[in-house]
Amino acid sequence: MSEGRLIFGVLPIMYQYASIVDDRVTLRDIAVIDGGFLTKRGATDAIIDCGSDKLQIGEAASDDLYMTEVNYGLYAANDVVVPENCIRKVLALAKHHQTLEKVIITGAKDFEWDKELKVPASIATIQSGKVDIWIANSSCRPQIIPAGICIARMTEIEEGLISSLNKNTDKVEVKHQAHLGQTEEDLEALLDPELDDLQRKELLSLLVEFTDVFDLENKPVKVSSKVKHRINTADSQPVKQKPYRVSFEERRVIQEEVNKMLKLDIIEHSKSPWSSPVILVKKKNGTWRFCVDYRRLNKITKKDVYPLPQIDDALDSLSGASLFSTMDLKSGYWQIEVDERDREKTAFITPDGLCQFKVMPFGLCNAPATFERMMDSLLKGMKWKHCLCYLDDVIVYAATFEEHLRRLRMVLQCIRSAG
């Protein structure tokens, strides 16, 4: 199999996602084929003949597309929330078949009309009565898909009647399989060794489904659009401080950290009238922690008294649970933007210049309240019932393994929707 990017036009919005299509492309309901899909196959042009259901890329052409007349329903396996203007992979159950090598999947009309959702046409394989389906929500509000609802129809393709568009895909296949294998190894390392084989398999399958949520390749931190941090200093005059004196070695470390944050787009050069000094704190392992002394800024900042969870309340919520999963959000504060109007107040001064933060830095007095408010909004309806969060730490708990998987899926979906 190889990976091609198919772009589907759904109502007024264009959705793009990676789809494994086994080098075959269905012509039904396809709007646009990405240029990368063509160039990988050494082709510069494509001819789509919708009348005869044929696609020609370069000199290779697909055979006629034949399907049996009988089609069957595919049903949502779990409760799923599809955020607004988003496309989401949903696990579906085939009640009448356990294994089918090639089926064409299209949206169930009643489902698409009622829910303002769209199921892009695709070719898939039914394995153990299960298949992943992509669902797009083009509306301006989240859509809930209840478990058990018919979301799509599948039509079996007669064996041998779809040809490959390009036979030279061995290298692409090996590369994709190697990447997927490494991803599974990284995720498997997160599992509790005391789980039995079946539990490990089911949990790993869930984590692989949400691979994009985990930082397995040291990717740049994503910024959430849910909230922006404000720094309310009322009519106070800008706080202006000189840089602290540092040794030559410390100056080198500070500049390295500044360059690193500039490269990550965490900070930007500044012309702010505000300035707070940088201070380095030595860690136990001998390395340095880069900090900004915002104490004077915090003194004139109007305080946000949004509550943080109490330990006693958290312990009471965990009563009766026997299974737990913990997650730590990578560079949690850096996933929240500082409002453009307040960025100049985060400016910090070093012996070599002045910079300001584009994302929420550590050390601001209201940063914990902003982060906890964002997490509470993100996990609304689940906190205290299915999970707990304290700043960037999230714990999912349940009494049974099946219930734990269901709750973990819901939490991962919420984190994915926040970006």
C-alpha positions in Angstrom: 0.0 0.0 0.0 1.1 3.6 -0.5 -0.1 6.9 0.8 -1.7 9.5 -1.3 -3.4 12.7 -0.2 -6.9 13.0 -1.5 -8.7 16.3 -1.3 -12.5 16.1 -1.1 -14.8 19.1 -1.6 -17.5 19.1 1.1 -20.0 21.9 0.9 -18.2 25.2 1.0 -15.0 23.8 2.6 -12.1 21.8 1.2 -10.8 19.1 3.5 -7.4 17.5 3.1 -6.3 14.3 4.7 -4.0 11.3 4.3 -5.8 8.2 3.0 -4.5 4.7 2.4 -6.1 3.7 -0.9 -3.9 0.8 -2.0 -2.9 2.6 -5.2 -6.5 2.6 -6.4 -8.7 5.7 -6.7 -12.5 5.6 -6.9 -13.9 8.2 -9.2 -17.2 8.5 -7.4 -17.4 11.7 -5.3 -13.8 12.6 -5.8 -13.4 16.4 -6.3 -9.6 17.1 -6.6 -6.5 14.9 -6.7 -3.4 16.5 -5.1 -0.4 17.1 -7.3 1.8 15.2 -4.8 -0.3 12.1 -5.5 0.5 12.4 -9.2 4.2 13.3 -9.0 4.9 10.3 -6.8 3.9 8.2 -9.7 6.0 10.0 -12.2 3.0 11.6 -14.0 2.4 15.1 -15.0 -1.3 14.9 -16.0 -4.4 12.9 -15.3 -7.6 12.3 -17.3 -10.8 11.7 -15.4 -13.6 10.1 -17.4 -16.6 10.2 -15.1 -18.9 8.8 -17.7 -17.0 5.5 -17.9 -15.6 5.6 -14.4 -12.0 5.5 -15.6 -9.0 7.4 -14.3 -5.8 7.7 -16.4 -2.6 9.0 -14.8 0.3 9.3 -17.3 0.1 6.2 -19.5 -1.5 4.0 -16.9 -5.3 3.7 -16.7 -7.7 2.0 -14.3 -10.0 -0.7 -15.4 -13.8 -0.2 -15.3 -15.2 -0.1 -11.8 -17.6 -3.0 -11.1 -19.6 -3.4 -7.9 -22.2 -5.8 -6.7 -25.6 -4.3 -6.3 -25.9 -5.4 -2.6 -24.8 -2.9 0.0 -24.7 -3.0 3.8 -24.8 -0.5 6.7 -21.8 0.6 8.8 -22.6 1.7 12.3 -20.7 3.9 14.7 -18.9 1.8 17.3 -18.6 4.6 19.9 -20.0 8.0 20.8 -18.0 10.5 18.9 -17.8 14.3 18.8 -16.8 15.9 15.5 -15.7 19.5 16.1 -16.8 22.3 13.9 -15.1 22.6 10.5 -13.1 19.5 11.1 -12.7 16.0 9.7 -12.5 13.0 12.2 -11.7 9.3 11.8 -14.5 7.2 13.3 -14.5 3.5 14.0 -17.5 1.7 12.4 -18.9 -1.8 12.7 -20.1 -4.0 9.9 -22.8 -6.2 11.3 -23.1 -8.6 8.4 -19.4 -9.2 7.5 -16.3 -10.0 9.4 -13.7 -9.7 6.5 -14.0 -8.1 3.1 -10.9 -7.3 1.0 -12.3 -4.4 -1.1 -15.4 -2.3 -0.4 -16.5 1.1 -1.5 -17.7 3.2 1.4 -20.2 6.1 0.9 -22.2 8.1 3.4 -25.6 7.0 4.5 -28.0 9.6 3.0 -30.2 9.9 6.1 -27.1 10.4 8.3 -25.6 13.1 6.1 -28.8 15.0 5.7 -29.7 14.9 9.4 -26.3 15.7 10.8 -24.8 18.2 8.3 -22.0 15.7 8.0 -20.3 14.2 5.0 -18.6 10.8 4.5 -16.1 11.1 1.6 -16.1 8.1 -0.7 -13.2 5.7 -0.2 -12.0 2.1 -0.7 -11.4 0.1 2.5 -10.9 -3.3 3.9 -13.3 -4.8 6.6 -11.3 -6.6 9.2 -12.9 -8.4 12.2 -16.1 -6.6 11.4 -14.5 -3.1 11.8 -13.4 -0.3 9.5 -12.2 3.3 10.0 -14.3 5.9 8.3 -13.5 9.6 7.8 -16.4 12.0 8.6 -16.3 15.8 7.8 -18.3 18.4 9.8 -18.7 21.6 7.7 -21.1 23.3 10.2 -20.2 25.9 12.7 -20.9 23.8 15.7 -19.7 20.4 17.1 -21.8 17.4 15.9 -22.4 14.3 18.1 -22.5 10.9 16.5 -24.2 8.4 18.9 -23.0 4.8 19.0 -25.0 2.4 16.9 -26.2 4.9 14.3 -25.8 4.0 10.6 -23.2 6.4 9.3 -22.2 4.8 5.9 -22.9 2.1 3.4 -20.4 -0.3 2.0 -20.6 -2.0 -1.4 -18.4 -5.0 -2.2 -16.1 -4.7 -5.3 -15.8 -7.8 -7.4 -12.3 -9.3 -7.1 -9.8 -8.5 -9.8 -11.8 -5.7 -11.5 -9.7 -2.7 -10.2 -6.2 -2.3 -11.5 -3.3 -0.5 -9.9 -2.5 2.9 -11.3 1.2 2.4 -10.8 3.1 -0.8 -9.9 6.3 0.9 -8.8 5.2 1.6 -5.2 7.5 -0.8 -3.2 9.7 2.0 -1.8 6.7 4.1 -0.7 5.1 1.0 0.9 8.3 0.1 2.8 8.8 3.7 4.0 5.2 4.0 5.2 5.3 0.6 7.0 8.6 1.4 8.7 7.3 4.7 10.0 4.1 3.1 11.2 6.1 0.3 12.9 8.3 2.9 14.7 5.2 4.8 15.9 3.7 1.6 17.3 6.9 0.8 19.1 7.0 4.3 20.7 3.4 4.1 21.8 3.8 0.5 23.1 6.5 1.8 25.4 3.9 3.9 27.2 1.8 0.9 28.2 1.7 -0.7 31.6 3.6 -4.1 31.3 1.0 -5.7 33.7 -1.8 -5.5 31.0 -2.6 -8.8 29.4 -2.1 -9.4 25.7 -5.6 -8.5 24.6 -5.7 -5.4 26.7 -2.4 -4.2 25.3 -3.6 -4.8 21.8 -6.8 -2.9 22.3 -5.1 0.0 24.1 -2.3 0.2 21.5 -5.0 0.2 18.7 -6.6 3.2 20.4 -3.3 5.1 20.8 -2.3 4.5 17.2 -5.7 6.0 16.1 -4.7 9.2 18.0 -1.0 9.2 16.9 -1.3 12.9 15.9 -2.0 13.8 19.6 1.3 12.4 20.9 4.7 14.0 20.5 6.7 11.1 19.1 9.0 13.1 16.8 9.8 16.2 18.9 7.5 18.3 16.7 7.1 22.1 17.3 4.4 22.9 19.9 1.0 23.6 18.5 -0.9 26.6 19.6 -4.6 26.2 20.6 -7.2 28.6 19.3 -9.5 28.1 22.3 -8.2 31.0 24.4 -5.7 33.8 24.6 -3.9 35.1 27.7 -4.6 38.7 28.8 -2.4 40.8 31.1 -4.6 43.4 32.7 -2.4 46.2 34.1 -5.1 48.9 34.0 -3.5 52.4 33.7 -0.1 51.4 35.2 3.1 52.8 33.6 5.3 50.2 31.9 7.7 48.3 34.1 11.3 48.8 32.9 14.3 46.9 34.3 17.9 46.5 33.4 19.3 43.0 32.6 21.0 41.2 35.5 24.7 40.8 35.4 25.8 37.3 34.3 29.0 35.5 33.7 30.3 35.0 30.2 29.2 31.3 30.3 25.7 32.3 31.5 25.4 34.9 28.7 26.2 32.2 26.1 23.5 30.0 27.6 21.0 32.8 27.6 21.7 33.6 23.9 21.4 29.9 22.9 18.0 29.7 24.6 16.8 32.9 22.9 17.9 31.7 19.5 16.2 28.4 20.1 12.9 30.1 21.1 13.1 32.4 18.1 13.5 29.4 15.8 10.5 27.7 17.4 8.4 30.9 16.9 7.9 31.1 20.7 9.2 34.6 21.0 9.9 37.6 18.6 12.2 40.6 18.7 10.6 43.5 20.5 10.5 47.3 20.7 8.5 47.3 23.9 8.7 50.0 26.6 8.3 47.1 29.1 11.3 44.9 30.2 11.8 42.2 32.7 15.3 40.6 33.4 16.3 37.0 32.6 17.7 34.8 35.3 19.2 31.3 35.0 18.4 28.7 37.6 20.7 25.6 37.8 18.9 22.3 37.7 20.0 19.2 39.7 21.5 17.6 36.6 23.8 20.6 36.1 21.9 22.2 33.2 20.3 25.6 33.2 16.6 26.6 33.4 15.8 29.9 31.5 13.5 32.1 33.6 12.1 35.6 33.4 11.7 37.6 36.6 8.2 39.0 36.2 7.7 39.9 39.9 7.3 43.7 39.2 4.9 43.0 36.3 2.9 40.7 38.5 2.5 43.3 41.2 0.6 45.6 38.9 -1.4 42.9 37.2 -5.1 42.5 38.1 -5.3 39.0 39.6 -7.5 36.2 38.1 -8.9 34.1 40.9 -10.1 31.2 38.8 -9.9 28.1 41.1 -7.4 25.3 40.8 -8.5 21.7 41.8 -8.3 20.8 45.5 -6.4 17.6 46.4 -9.2 16.3 48.7 -11.8 16.7 45.9 -9.5 14.9 43.5 -9.0 12.0 45.8 -12.8 11.7 46.4 -13.4 11.6 42.6 -10.9 8.7 42.2 -12.9 6.5 44.7 -13.8 3.2 43.2 -11.5 3.4 40.2 -8.8 0.8 39.6 -7.4 1.8 36.2 -5.6 5.0 35.5 -3.9 6.7 32.5 -1.9 9.9 32.9 -1.0 12.4 30.3 1.4 15.4 30.5 0.8 18.1 27.9 4.1 19.1 26.2 5.2 22.6 27.1 1.6 23.2 28.2 1.8 27.0 28.7 3.4 27.4 25.2 0.2 26.0 23.7 -1.7 29.2 24.6 -1.2 32.5 22.8 -0.6 35.8 24.5 -3.1 38.4 23.2 -1.5 40.6 20.7 -2.4 43.7 22.8 -0.4 42.4 25.8 2.7 40.8 24.1 4.8 43.8 24.7 4.3 43.4 28.5 6.1 40.0 28.4 9.2 41.6 27.0 12.4 40.4 28.6 15.8 42.0 28.4 19.2 40.3 28.0 22.7 41.7 27.6 22.2 41.2 23.9 18.7 42.5 23.2 15.0 42.7 23.9 12.4 40.0 23.0 8.8 39.3 23.8 6.7 36.2 24.0 4.1 35.2 21.4 2.9 32.4 23.7 2.2 32.3 27.4 5.5 32.2 29.4 6.1 30.7 32.8 6.2 33.2 35.7 3.1 35.3 35.0 0.8 35.4 38.0 -2.4 34.6 36.0 -0.9 31.9 33.8 -2.2 29.0 35.9 -5.7 30.4 36.0 -5.7 30.9 32.2 -4.5 27.4 31.6 -6.9 25.7 34.1 -9.8 27.6 32.6 -8.8 26.4 29.1 -8.5 22.8 30.3 -11.9 23.0 32.1 -13.5 24.3 28.9 -11.8 21.6 26.8 -12.9 18.8 29.1 -16.3 20.2 29.9 -18.7 17.6 31.1 -15.9 15.0 31.7 -13.9 16.6 34.5 -14.7 15.0 37.9 -16.7 12.2 36.1 -14.2 10.6 33.7 -11.0 12.5 34.3 -9.2 15.1 36.3 -6.8 17.8 35.2 -4.4 19.9 37.2 -2.8 22.5 34.8 -1.0 20.4 32.2 -1.5 17.0 33.9 -4.5 14.9 33.0 -5.6 11.6 34.6 -8.3 9.4 33.1 -9.8 6.8 35.5 -12.3 4.0 35.5 -13.4 0.8 37.3 -13.2 -1.5 34.2 -10.9 -1.8 31.2 -13.8 -1.3 28.7 -15.0 1.8 30.4 -11.5 3.1 30.7 -10.9 2.8 26.9 -14.2 4.6 26.2 -13.2 7.5 28.6 -9.7 7.7 27.2 -11.0 7.9 23.7 -13.3 10.8 24.7 -10.4 12.7 26.3 -8.1 12.2 23.4 -10.8 13.4 21.0 -11.1 16.6 23.0 -7.4 17.2 23.1 -7.2 16.6 19.3 -10.1 19.1 18.7 -8.2 21.8 20.6 -5.2 21.4 18.2 
